[in-house]
Amino acid sequence: MPANPLADPLYERLRQSFPADQAYTSADWTGDAMPSPVRHYLDHLLRHQGRQEANRLRRARTDWVNYDHSEVEQAARTFLDAAEAHTQVPPSEWADTLRTATHRTAEYLVRPVSTLTSFVFEEASGTVPLSQIQWRMRFFGPYAYLRDAVQAFAKKRNRDALDQDTVQQVLRRVDERMTTDFGADRWVRLLDPLFDTAQHATSQRQVPLSLLRAFFEAKNATRIADRLTAHELEGDTDAADPDTLRRLIDGIEESGTERHDAAASSFDADLQASTEAARARSSEPASSDERDRGAAPMWKQFAQDTTRRHSDPDTADADDPQPLWTQFQKHPSGSNNNAPSSSPTTESKPQPSPPASQRTAPPSPESDDDLSTLERAVFGASTPPKRDLYVQKLFQGDKEDYRRVLNRLREIESWSTASQTIASDVFRAHQVNIYSDAAVHFTNAVEAGFKDT
């Protein structure tokens, strides 16, 4: 594997900004000088070292002290908690730590699957406990859907440990399937951490074409990779900025058929596992009453449809090439119509959709008070919003994007249109697991807003 051309320049720049003449804690790299993927890695490294240090101290116990005594237990707990809270990278370790962090994150942003699997299993032979897999995967912040996929697969198979080949296979299939129907804007958004890291490394928001090709080839997006090669041959450039990449992808009429064989059946186990997880988190178990899916919320309708398609050998299409989000758009209520319906059967009465004029229109929202007014307009008065949860888990910490989506939802007159907006502008745009607690609560809250007026 060729060296990543961003890794060394990034390391050299960060070493100048953070010289090895002091110990560093998480508070030292909170500013803009450190790219967020590297900052995330270092933050988790400190948590990891805090755990390791606490374990070393626990192993140092001897029988000369009664560690089971309540006073000793309390004192030890206080000390260990303080030790974990005050971890630091010592000056003697800083240069090597920073080099490792920059090189691993730079490689992960381009080839996440191979980087994750080699990192998770670098000191292991055979299977690794799922808890350890999840912990080590958390060193890397972007592309969180990869962690979710491994968790879902393990739950589906009732496995508490996985081997390297299995993890790599799950990650590769999910990475391909998640991006199968991406357009230019979504590709560029997915690559935003890489462009941001490149800017920290070179002062230019440009990524070398060799890295972009490797990124797309790893996801089997060969037509985009070929277009990047042609672009390099057409001119004297060896890098592309976000606008250039968007233009190149927009110029491709990609059918996606080249990626179907590799992605066939990729989400079967993961979707099934996600369905089970959603039911476990819901307030009531799945039952025959849920077959009346016109009365069920959007996330539960899709869960039922997914379960039936993958559990019935007569109807399940194991080679269905459609990505998760395409299935979501086409089958949220068990039909093949592109527009979801809140009442697919004649026996279930649809909830009346309030006209936009009857829904409270808040002023132009710029403050938190205005945002609260906007939330009441969308969610209604009976469902208190969980703003912090939504912003962090559904909008990647972007409160302004949360505000923009609420403004769109406020103007929509039907629940079916609102559900499509949630799917496209929230779940798809931010690669959200639609079965997560935050996604379920947000969907139900918006639906309640239509019923509340």
MARKEMI-337382 format. One record per residue: z, x, y of N, C-alpha, C in turn; residue in one letter. Coordinates in steps of 0.1 Angstrom, whole numbers, plus 5000, padded with zeros to 4 digits. Each point is the difference from the previous one (the first is absolute). Last residue first. Example, Ala and Ser with C-alpha at 12.3 -4.5 7.8 and 13.67 -1.06 7.14 Angstrom:
! residues 2
507151284978500050095011500849925011s 499950034943500049915012500050095012a 
***
This chain:
! residues 453
515944765191499549945012499549864998t 501550324966501249985009499649925012d 497150174964500749884996501149965010k 497550405007499149885000500649874996f 502550404998499749975014499049895001g 501250184958501049915005499749965014a 497350334981499749864994501049905005e 500850455012498849945007499749864995v 503450234977500449975014498949945008a 499250164956500749875000500449965014n 498050424995499049894997500749865000t 502750395006499149985011499149884998f 502850144965500849935010499149975012h 498150244964500349874996500749925011v 499250465007498749925000500349864996a 503650304998499649985014498749915001a 501750144957500849905006499649975015d 496250154966501350065005500849895007s 495549964980501149954993501450065005y 495550135015500249865004501249934993i 499050515017500249934987500349865003n 497250305035501349954997500049944986v 496850245034500250044986501349954994q 498049935045501150094999500350044985h 496549695013499950105010501050114998a 499949624972498950094997500050125010r 503449665006500150064986498950114998f 500049785043501350064997499950074986v 496249785019500550075012501450074997d 497549734966499150105006500750095010s 502449634978499450094990499250125006a 501849665028501050084995499550104990i 497049695016500450095011501150104995t 498749644973499050104999500350115011q 502849634999500250084988499050114999s 499649685035501150095002500250094988a 496949664997499550105008501150115003t 501349624976499150074992499450125008s 502849695022500850104991499050084992w 498649805048500249954986500750114992s 498950045048500449864999500249964985e 500550475034499349944988500549864998i 501650325034498849935004499349924988e 503950294995500449895009498849915003r 499450404975500549894992500449885009l 498750405021498949944993500449884992r 503350255021499249935010498849944994n 502750274973500749875003499249925011l 498550434989499849914989500649865003v 500850355031498649955000499749904989r 504350215001499849915011498649945001r 500950344969500749884996499849905011y 498550415010499149944991500649874994d 502650265028498949945008499049944991e 503750244981500449875006498949945007k 500150374961499349975012500349865005d 501550234958500750035011499449975014g 498049894957500250155000500750045013q 499249544983499250055011500250155002f 502349744966498749945000499150065010l 504650154993499449984987498649955000k 502650075041500150124992499249994987q 500349625030499350115007500050134991v 502349614984498549985000499350125006y 504850004999499450014987498549995000l 502349935040500150144996499450024986d 500349555016499150085008500050154995r 501149524981500650134997499150115006k 500949445013499150114996500950134996p 501349464995500350125008499150124996p 499349464994499950134992500250125009t 499949545016500849994988500050134992s 497449895041501450025003500950014988a 494750175003500849875001501450045002g 496250304996500849984988500749865001f 497150155036499350024987500849964988v 501849975045498749925000499350014986a 503950265008500349864998498849925000r 499450455009500449984986500449864998e 499050125044498850004992500349984985l 503550065030499449875002498749994992t 502250404998500849904994499449865002s 498150365023499750014986500849904992l 500950055045498849934998499550004986d 503950235011500249865002498749924998d 499950474999500549954987500349855002d 496150175031501450054997500549944987s 495649915016500150145003501450054997e 496349554994501250074996500050155003p 498149535023499550124995501150094996s 501449504997499350085010499550134994p 500449594967500950085008499250075011p 499349534972499350125004500950095009a 500649604960500550065012499350125003t 497649614974500950114996500450075013r 496949644999501349954997501050114997q 495350075007500649955013501449954998s 497350154963500650115008500649955012a 500049684958499050065009500750115009p 501749884950500249975014498950065009p 500049844947499950125008500149965015s 502049774952499249985012500050135008p 500550004947500949995012499149995012q 498449824951500050125009501049985011p 500349774950499649975014500150135009k 499049924946500950075009499549985014s 497649844963501349954998501050055010e 495450144996500149875006501449944999t 498950545001499949884991500249885008t 500350445019498750004992499949884991p 502550175046500149884991498849994991s 500650335034501449984998500249894990s 495850365004500449865003501449984997s 496250435012501149944992500449865005p 495150245002501149965009501149944991a 496150154978500450115009501249975009n 499249774951499549995014500550125008n 500949884953499150105003499450005014n 505149854980498649955001499150125002s 505049994998499449974987498649955001g 502750175037500549874995499349954988s 499250435020501449975004500549874995p 495650284994500749924991501449975004h 496750265026499249904993500849914991k 501950365026499249915009499349894993q 502350334975501049935008499349905009f 497550304975500549904992500949915008q 498550375021498949914998500449884992t 502950365006500049925011498849905000w 500750314964501149915001499949915012l 495450194981501350065003501149895002p 495649964968500549975013501350065002q 497250014960500050125009500649975013p 500649824947499849955014500150115010d 500349994950499250095008499749955014d 502649764968500650135000499250105008a 500949475001498850095001500550145001d 502049504981500350125007498750094999a 500549574977499550005014500250135007t 501149924954498849935001499450005015d 504350194986498950094996498649935001p 504749955028499149914991498850084996d 503350185030500749974987499249924991s 498750145045500250124992500749974987h 499049665032498750074997500250124991r 503849745014499149924991498850084997r 503050185031500650004987499149934990t 498750015046499950134993500550004986t 500649615027498650024996499850134993d 504249905017499749924988498650024996q 501450235038500750054989499749924987a 498449855042499250124995500750064988f 502249645021498849964995499250114994q 503950105023500349954986498749954994k 499950165044500250114991500349954986w 499349675035498850084997500350114990m 503249574997499550095011498950094995p 500649514978500650135000499550095011a 498649554988501349995006500750145001a 495749934980499849965013501449995008g 499550104953500150115009499749965014r 501649814953499649935012500050105011d 501550164962498649984998499449915011r 504750114995499250095009498549984998e 503449784973499849945013499150085009d 501550164958498849914999499749935013s 502650465005500149884991498849925000s 502850495019498749934998500249894990a 504350145028499150064990498749924999p 503050055046500049924988499050064990e 500850215042501249925000500149924987s 497350485003499949865006501349924997s 499050454982500650005014500049865006r 498250084957501450044999500649995014a 495449924996500849894995501550034999r 497050345013500149895010500849894996a 499150354970500950045010500249895010a 496749944967501449984995501050045010e 495650065012500349864999501449984995t 498350445001500349955014500449854999s 498450204961501350045003500549955014a 495649914987500949934991501550045003q 496650245021500149865006501049924992l 499050434984500750015012500249865007d 497450064960501450024998500849995012a 495349975005500649894992501550024998d 496750275027501149935005500749904991f 496050274989501050095005501349935005s 495549884978501349964995501150085006s 495550215012500149884992501449994994a 497950355030501249925004500249884991a 496450324995501250085000501249915003a 495749805001500450044986501350085000d 498249855042500549904992500550054986h 497850225040501450024997500649914990r 495450005016500250134995501550024996e 498449615023499850004986500350134993t 500249865049501250024992499850014985g 497049945041500249894992501350024992s 498250195049500650044987500349874992e 497350205043500049874993500550024986e 500650305047499849994986500149864995i 500950165045498650014997499649994985g 504550005018499449885004498550004997d 502550394994500349904989499349875003i 499750355032499350044988500249894989l 502349955041498649985002499250034987r 504650095001499849865000498549975001r 501350455004500249954986499749855000l 500050195042498950054992500049954986t 503749915028498949925004498750044992d 504150254993500049864995498849925004p 499150524997501149935005500049854996d 498150484976499749875006501249945005a 497450514984501249915001499649875006a 497250394995500650004987501349925000d 494850065028501449975000500650014986t 495350045019500850124999501549985000d 496049654981500350075012500850134997g 498249724965499149965012500450075012e 502450064959498750064999499149975012l 504249794995500250145002498750085000e 500049544990500350025014500250155003h 499349874955498849995008500350025015a 503749994972499250114997498750005008t 502749625002500650125008499350134997l 498749624976499649985014500650115009r 501249984954498650045002499549995014d 504349834990500050144998498650065002a 500449544999500550055012500150155000i 498749794961498949985010500550055014r 502950004962499050115000499049985011t 504949854985499149955011498950105002a 503950044970498749964994499149935011n 504350235006500149854999498749944995k 500450475008501249974991500249854998a 496750165030499650024986501149974990e 500849985047499249894995499550024986f 502550355020500849875001499249884994f 497850425005501050004989500849885000a 497150055036499349984988500950004988r 501950105041499649865000499249974987l 501150455008501249924997499749854999l 496650295014500350034986501249934996s 498649985045499249914991500350034986l 503750085039498850064994499349914990p 502749805041500350044986498850074995v 502249875052498850014991500550064987q 502049945047500249894991498749994991r 502350445025498949915000500249894989q 502950385007500049945014498749915001s 501850234959498850065007499949955015t 503649864968499650134995499050075009a 501649565008501150095002499650144996h 496949664993500250035015501150095002q 499249864956499050095005500150035015a 502849674981500450144995499050105005t 499049555009501150045008500550144996d 496649804974499550045013501150055010f 501349844958499250124998499450055014l 502349584997500950114999499350144998p 497349605002500650045013501150114998d 497049764967499950145003500750045012l 499749554988500650064988500150155003l 497649745031501549985001500750074989r 495450014998500550085011501549995002v 497849724969500050144995500650095011w 499449555011501250024991500050144994r 496449875029501350005007501250034991d 495649964981500250125008501350005006a 500049714957498950025010500450125009g 501549854947500350045014498750015008f 501049874952499349915010500350055014d 501850244962498749974996499249925011t 504750204996499150035011498549954997t 503849964969500549965013499050015011m 499050164956499949855002500549965013r 500350464988498649965001500049855003e 504250184993499450065013498649965001d 502249874961500549935011499450055013v 499150234960499349875000500549925012r 501950424995498650025002499349865001r 504650034988499850035014498550015004l 501349934954500449885009499750035014v 499350354970499149904998500349885009q 503050365000498850035007498949894998q 504149954978500249995014498750035008v 500050074953500149865003500249985015t 500050444983498649934999500149865004d 504150244999499150045011498649934999q 504349754979499550144999498950025011d 504649675000498650014998499550144999l 504749634997499550135002498550004997a 502549614997500950075009499750145002d 497449514985500150144998501050065010r 497649554991501450014996500350154997n 495849805016500150054987501550024995r 499149835043499149924991500250054986k 502150245034500749874998499249924990k 498150405014501250024992500749884997a 496449975030499550044986501250014991f 500949945046499549884994499650024985a 501250385026501249914998499649884992q 496650285015500750064988501249924997v 497649875038499249984987500750054988a 501850075044500249864996499349984986d 499450415022501349994994500249864995r 496150075023499950074987501450004993l 499249815043499649914990500050084986y 500950205043501249954993499649914988a 497750335035499549944988501149954991y 501850355035498849915000499649954986p 503950315005500149875007498849914999g 502650394968498749985007500049865006f 503650164973499850115009498849985009f 501349704964500449975014500050125009r 499250024952498849955008500449965014m 503450154971499150115004498749955007r 503149684983500750085010499150125005w 498549714965500049935013500650095011q 500150164956498649995004500049945014i 504150014978499650135005498650015005q 501649604980500750035012499750135006s 498149894958499449935011500750025013l 500150374961500649875003499449945012p 497150324969501050025011500649865003v 497250274955500249895009501150035011t 497350414980500349874993500249905011g 501150455018499149994988500349874993s 500950235053500349914988499050024990a 500350175047501050064992500449924987e 496549865030499850145000501150084992e 498849515010500150054986500050165000f 499649735041501049934992500350074987v 496550175027501350015007501149944991f 495549954988500450134997501450035006s 498149575007500350034986500550144997t 498749875045501249934995500350044985l 496050175019501250065006501349944995t 495849814987500350134994501250075005s 498849595021500349984986500350134993v 498649995047501449954997500350004985p 496650255033500049974986501349954995r 499350075047498650004995499949964985v 504350035022499249915009498550004995l 503050304979500349874996499149905008y 500050465012499349974987500149864996e 502550145037498650015003499149974988a 504750034994499649885007498550005004t 501850384979500149894991499549875007r 500350405026499050014990500049884990h 503450035033498749995007498950004989t 504450084986499949865005498649985006a 501250444985499849914989499849855005t 500950335032498750024994499849904988r 504249995021498949955009498750024994l 503650194977500149865000498949935008t 500550475001499449964988500049844998d 502050195039498650035000499349954987a 504849955006499249915008498550034999w 504250214980499149924992499049925008e 503450285020499350094989499149924992s 502749785033498950085006499350084989p 502149544984500550125006498950095005p 500449464997499250114994500450135006v 503249554992499150075009499250104992q 503849544998499250104994499150065010t 503749655002499850125009499250114992h 501349574980499649965014499750125009a 501750064955498749944999499449975014e 504550154998499150104996498649964999a 503449685007499850085012499050114998a 501349744963499249925010499750085012d 502950194970498650004995499149925008l 504750015011499350135002498650004995f 502649614993499850035014499350135003t 501249904956499049915004499650025015r 503750244982498750054995498949915004a 504349855010499750125008498650064996a 501749644975499649965014499650125008q 501650084957498749934999499549965014e 504350194995499050104998498649935000v 503749725002499950085012498950105000e 500949744961499449925011499950085013s 499850234951501149955009499349935012h 497750254966500049864998501149935009d 499250484995499049945009500049854999y 503450414991499949864995499049935009n 500350554988500249895011499849874993v 499450384975501150045007500449915012w 496149994969501249924996501250045007d 495150055023500750064988501249914997t 494949995030501349964997500650074988r 495450035020501050115002501449964996a 496249705002500050084988501050115000r 499249735038500749924990500150084987r 497650195036501549995003500749934989l 495350004998500650144997501550005002r 497749615012500150014985500550144996n 499249925046501149914995500250024985a 496350205019501250075004501249934995e 495849804994500250124991501350075003q 498749645028500449954987500350124991r 498350105042501449955001500549954987g 495550145003500950115000501549965001q 496749675004499950054987501050124998h 499349815043500849914991500150054986r 497350255029501450015003500949904992l 495349974995500550134995501550025003l 497749645019500449974986500550134993h 498550055045501149904999500549984986d 496050255007501250085003501349914999l 495849794994500350094989501350075003y 498349745034500549924989500450084988h 497950215037501449965003500649924989r 495550114997500950124997501449975003v 496849665009500150034986500950124996p 499349885047500949914993499950034985s 499350395036499249884995500849924991p 502050305041499950004985499249884996m 501050055046499550144996499750014985a 501949625025498649994997499550144995d 505349884993499049985011498650014995g 504150084973499749865003498949985010t 502450404979498649984999499649855002w 504650185001499250105007498549975000d 503549744977499949985015499150095007a 501150054953499049905003499849975015s 501750484990500449874994498949905003t 500550584998499449885004500549884993y 501450555015500049904990499449875006a 498550495019501149905000499949924988q 496650315013501250075006501249915000d 494949974988501050014989501250085006a 496549675028500150134995501250014991p 496849625019501350004994500250144993f 496149925025500949905007501450004994s 496850294981500250045014500949905008q 498749914956500950115000500350055014r 496849664992501449954999501050125000l 495450115001500449935012501449955000r 498250204961500250105011500449935013e 499049734962501250074998500350105012y 496049764999501149915003501350084999l 496050224988500149985014501249915004p 499250064953500550125007500149995015d 498349624975501450044996500550125008a 495449795000501049965010501450064998l 496150054970499950085012500949965012p 500650014944499849905011499950075013n 498450214952501149995010499749895010a 497749954952500050095012501249985009p 499849944945500049925012500050095012m 
***
